[in-house]
Amino acid sequence: MTERSVLELIDEPELVALTCSLIDAGGENPGGTEQQTVQILHKACHELGFIVDSWGVAPGRPNFTATLPGTGNAPGLMVLGHSDVVPAGDGWTRDPFESTVDAGRIFGRGATDMKGGLAAAIIAMAALSRSGVALPGPVQLVCTVDEEDLGIGIRDFVTRSDGSYRFAGCVVAEPTDLETVIACRGASYLEVRVTGRAAHSGRPADGRNAIDAAAAIIDLVRADARRLARSPDPLLGSGTWNTGLIEGGQGISVVAPHATVSFDRRLMPGEDAYAVASWLRGAITEAGIDSDGITVDVEVTMSMPGFQTTIDHPLVTEAARAVGDAGGHTEITGWTAACDGGFISRDLGIPAIVLGPGGLNDQAHRPDESVSIHELVTAAKAYALLALRLL
C-alpha cells in the first residue's frame, strides 16, 4: 500500500510545468549561463520543503543540491544531473528556449538532455515527501554545472564532499530510454603540440616539418585504435581514438614550424587519461618522431572517468525492477557515451547507474529535441520506487 500511495502522488501537470520552466531557463554551454536554471530548481525545491543549497563554482555558475532527509543515518540515494545544455544550433522548427507541449511530448533544448530527468527526480522526491513515508536515509538531488564541456561542476562537487550523507547508490538521470545502464565509457581530450623549424619550401631539408611529424603521430594513434578494437567489451565495445582538430603551418611555401592535433580518447572503466598520454609520449619517442629538431608536447585537457557497477548489485536489480513496475523497460545495458557518474563512482566510491527519460541517440543534441510526457511520469515513478526499495 505504501508504494501505491506514493505513486498516486506523482503529479503529471506539476511535472510537465517544471520541465517546461527548466527548458525556458536556457543554460547554453559554452556560455556559462546555468544561473537561471538553478534559480528555478532552488525555488521549486524550497517550496517543496527540501533542504536546498547552492554555491558558485565560477561566476554565475552555481552547483545545487536538494535533500529530502531520512529519519535515521542509513545510506541514502543520490540522483545526479546537470543544469547546462548544448547550444541550440540551427534547424529548429520552433523556438528552442520556449517550451511547447504537442502530441504528448515536450519540445525544447534540454527536454531530453536533461531538464526532463531533473524534473522527474524532483517530482519523485515530492511524492515521497507528501506521502509521509519514513525513509531511513536521505534522497538527494545533485545538479552540477558545465557537464557538457569541461566538467568543472562535478569536479568541484566531489572535492567539496564532506561525507555529511552516505549513499547506497547514485542514479544519473541522463536519457537512456529508461534502460538501466550499469557501465559507461569515460572520455578524455589530448592536445599534441609539435614544434619544428621553418625553412623555404624549395629546400625542405633545411627545416623540420611539424605537420609531417603530426601526421606520423596520427598514424600511431590510428594503429592503437585498431589494436583497441580487437578486444571489445560485451557492454561497452572498446576504447576509441578520434582526431578531432588539426591546425598548423605558416604558409604553403614554408616548411611548417608548428602544428597542433587534438584527439578524443574514449576510456574504458579503470583507464586513466594521464596513463594514455604517457603511453603516447613514449610511442612518439620510440618511433623517433621527436628527434632531429622536432619537439612534441602532449597535454590532457579534459578527463572524465568511466565506471561499471556489477549486474547483481542491489542498485542495479532494484532499479531494473522499479522501472518495470513503473511501466518501462527492464533492460540492463552499457553506454558508449560518458557522464558525470564516473566521478561519483571513482572519487566517492558510490555505486552508480544511468537511468533517465528520453533518447540519447534520437533526441539529445538535435534540433526539435523533445521528451515523452509518458516517459517523464514513468521515470518519476521509477525513481520513487527505487528510493522506497533500496532504502
Secondary structure, DSSP 8 states (H G I E B T S, - for coil): -HHHHHHTT--HHHHHHHHHHHHHT--BTTTT--HHHHHHHHHHHHHTT-EEEEEEEETTEEEEEEEE--SSSS-EEEEEEES-B----S--SS-TTS-EEETTEEESTTIIIIIHHHHHHHHHHHHHHHHT---SS-EEEEEES-TTTT-HHHHHHHHH--SSS-EEEEEE---STT-EEEEE-EEEEEEEEEE-B--BTTSGGGSB-HHHHHHHHHHHHHHHHHHHHTS-BTTTB--EEEEEEEEE-S-TTB---EEEEEEEEEE-TT--HHHHHHHHHHHHHHTT-S-TT-EEEEEEEEEE--EE--TTSHHHHHHHHHHHHHTS---EEEESS--THHHHHHHH---EEE--SS-TTTTTTSTT-EEEHHHHHHHHHHHHHHHHHH-
